[in-house]
Structures are given as structure tokens and as C-alpha cells.
Amino acid sequence: MPLAPLLNLPGVTAEPEAATHGYVFNHTMIRVKDIAASLDFYTRVLGFTPVHRQEFAEAAFTIYYLVLRADREAIPEDDAARLQWVLGQPGVLELTYNHGTEQQPDFHYHSGNSEPRGFGHLCVTVPDVHAACARFEALGVPFQKRLADGRMKHIAFIKDPDGYWIEILQPAPLAV
């Protein structure tokens, strides 16, 4: 489908206001039960880098901003500069950890994929979806959907420690 029909869908503004130029979709926040397990998953399994931590002791929660950035040299060393930098980056993941939840055996967050449905998933693109899925399999990462499952053979879904779904796909078409 060409771009023009998408731009003419009902409800789509003809031209975004000039005031919105320069807006950046910065981050998505998810709540996590066990911050150590989540940081292990997002850094070791998916390659994210934590770039800022902010603790709110009086409210008993801490937030962590993570980025997928191979070039760590581009990340400012100074904490204030790094916070300003991360708040201008696209595609940041914010993990919010409510203190003590990891010690509550029956505690869990709603992933949005059971009733009532809401939030669906995060997505990470990879250079080679087959290689990535083989690596996830070797690491023992739980799958919601493997490449061979269902009709959509070009995507997989893995699960993080809290059961959030993460879509895995590659931007280029799969080789047949």
C-alpha cells in the first residue's frame, strides 16, 4: 500500500502542526517485579544498556532507563548530561521497580495479553531473526510464539521475567 492512503485515513490530520516538529517518541514504561531479573534479561538477552537510574525513596520505587545502543561512547558520562541525553533519544525502555515486590511470591503485573486486554507487546528488530531465535532458545528464554508457529512465520514472541511479550523480527524480508 502506498503512503497516500495511510495519510488519508479517517482521523489523520492533513499536516501535523508545526508546533509538533521536533517531538520524539521517547520511552515506554513497564513495571517489573524483580529488578535484578529484569536487568539481567534486558541487558544480557536483548543487549540494552542502563543509562539512568532515579530513586523515589519516599514513594518506594526506582526507575531505570535503558537504551539499545551498540556505541556506548556516545552516551555521556556526566549524570545530568546523560539524563538530558536519554530524554531526547527515541525508543527508550523505562523499567519501574516498586520496592519489595520481588519478595511477594504471588505478586505479578498484568501483561495486557489476558483479559482484560490492554497493552500488547514491545518489539525489538534484529539483523537475523533466525539467529536471534536460536540464541534465545539456547539461553532458555520462554517463547510465546516461535517462528514456525501460526501464520506469521516472520515474527517470534519471547517473554521477559514478568511475562511481557517482546516481538522479535528483522526489518528485511526473510530469505525463502
C-alpha positions in Angstrom: 0.0 0.0 0.0 1.4 3.4 -0.9 1.8 6.1 1.8 -1.0 8.4 0.5 -3.9 6.1 1.5 -2.5 5.9 5.0 -2.2 9.7 5.2 -5.9 9.9 4.1 -7.3 7.5 6.8 -10.2 9.0 8.8 -8.9 11.0 11.7 -5.4 11.5 10.3 -4.6 15.2 10.3 -3.7 16.6 6.8 -0.4 18.1 8.1 0.9 17.9 11.6 1.1 21.3 13.3 4.5 23.0 13.2 4.4 23.0 17.0 4.9 19.2 16.9 8.0 19.3 14.8 10.9 18.1 16.9 8.7 15.9 19.1 10.4 12.5 19.8 8.6 9.3 20.9 11.0 8.8 23.9 10.1 5.9 26.1 7.7 3.2 27.2 7.4 2.3 30.8 6.7 -1.2 32.2 6.5 -2.2 35.8 8.8 -5.1 36.9 8.6 -7.3 39.9 12.3 -8.2 40.3 14.7 -5.6 39.1 17.7 -7.9 39.1 15.9 -10.5 36.9 14.6 -7.8 34.6 18.0 -6.0 34.2 19.6 -9.4 33.5 17.1 -10.2 30.8 17.1 -6.8 29.1 20.9 -6.4 29.2 22.2 -10.0 28.7 19.4 -11.4 26.5 18.5 -8.3 24.5 21.6 -6.1 24.7 20.1 -3.0 26.4 22.3 -0.6 28.3 21.1 1.0 31.5 21.8 4.8 31.3 20.0 6.4 34.1 18.5 5.4 37.5 16.3 7.6 39.6 15.1 6.5 43.1 12.0 7.8 44.7 12.6 6.5 48.3 9.5 8.3 49.8 7.3 6.5 47.2 9.2 3.2 47.4 10.0 2.9 43.7 13.0 3.3 41.4 13.1 3.9 37.6 15.7 2.7 35.2 16.1 4.0 31.6 17.6 1.5 29.2 18.7 2.0 25.5 19.7 -0.3 22.7 22.9 1.4 21.7 25.9 -0.5 20.4 28.0 2.7 20.5 28.4 3.2 24.3 30.9 6.0 23.7 28.0 8.2 22.5 26.5 8.0 26.0 27.5 11.0 28.2 29.5 10.1 31.3 28.1 13.0 33.4 24.8 12.0 35.1 22.9 15.3 34.4 24.1 15.3 30.8 23.2 11.6 30.4 19.7 12.3 31.8 19.2 15.1 29.3 20.6 12.9 26.5 18.4 9.9 27.3 15.2 12.0 27.5 15.9 13.1 23.8 16.5 9.5 22.5 13.9 7.6 20.6 12.8 4.1 21.7 13.9 4.1 25.4 12.7 1.5 27.8 11.8 2.6 31.3 11.7 -0.2 33.9 9.8 0.9 37.1 10.5 -1.3 40.1 8.2 -1.0 43.1 10.4 -1.9 46.1 9.7 -5.2 47.8 7.6 -6.8 45.0 10.2 -9.4 44.4 9.6 -10.8 47.9 5.9 -11.4 47.3 5.5 -14.9 45.8 2.0 -14.4 44.4 2.6 -10.8 43.1 2.6 -10.3 39.4 1.9 -7.5 36.9 -0.8 -7.8 34.2 1.0 -8.1 30.9 -2.0 -6.9 28.9 -2.4 -10.1 27.0 -5.0 -11.8 29.1 -8.5 -10.4 30.0 -9.0 -7.6 30.2 -6.7 -7.0 27.3 -4.8 -3.7 27.0 -1.0 -3.3 26.5 0.2 -5.8 23.9 4.0 -6.0 23.5 7.3 -4.4 22.9 9.2 -5.1 19.7 12.9 -5.5 19.0 14.2 -5.7 15.5 17.2 -7.9 14.9 19.5 -8.3 11.9 18.7 -12.1 11.6 15.6 -13.3 13.2 16.5 -17.0 12.8 19.9 -16.5 14.5 18.3 -14.4 17.3 15.6 -17.0 18.0 18.3 -19.8 18.0 20.2 -17.8 20.6 17.1 -17.2 22.7 16.3 -20.9 22.6 19.9 -21.7 23.7 19.6 -19.2 26.6 16.3 -20.8 27.8 14.2 -17.7 27.1 10.5 -18.6 27.1 8.7 -18.2 23.8 5.1 -17.1 23.4 5.3 -17.8 19.6 8.2 -19.4 17.7 8.8 -18.6 14.1 7.3 -21.9 13.0 4.1 -21.3 14.9 0.9 -19.8 13.4 0.5 -18.0 10.1 3.1 -15.2 10.6 6.3 -17.1 10.1 8.5 -14.0 10.0 8.0 -13.0 13.7 8.5 -14.6 17.1 7.4 -13.5 20.5 9.6 -14.1 23.6 8.6 -13.3 27.2 10.5 -11.3 29.8 10.6 -12.3 33.5 7.3 -10.6 34.1 5.6 -12.2 31.2 5.6 -9.2 28.9 5.7 -10.2 25.3 8.5 -9.0 23.1 8.1 -9.3 19.4 11.3 -10.2 17.5 11.5 -9.5 13.8 14.0 -8.4 11.2 13.4 -5.3 9.0 14.5 -7.1 5.8 12.2 -9.8 4.3 13.1 -13.3 5.3 15.1 -15.4 2.8 13.0 -18.3 1.5 
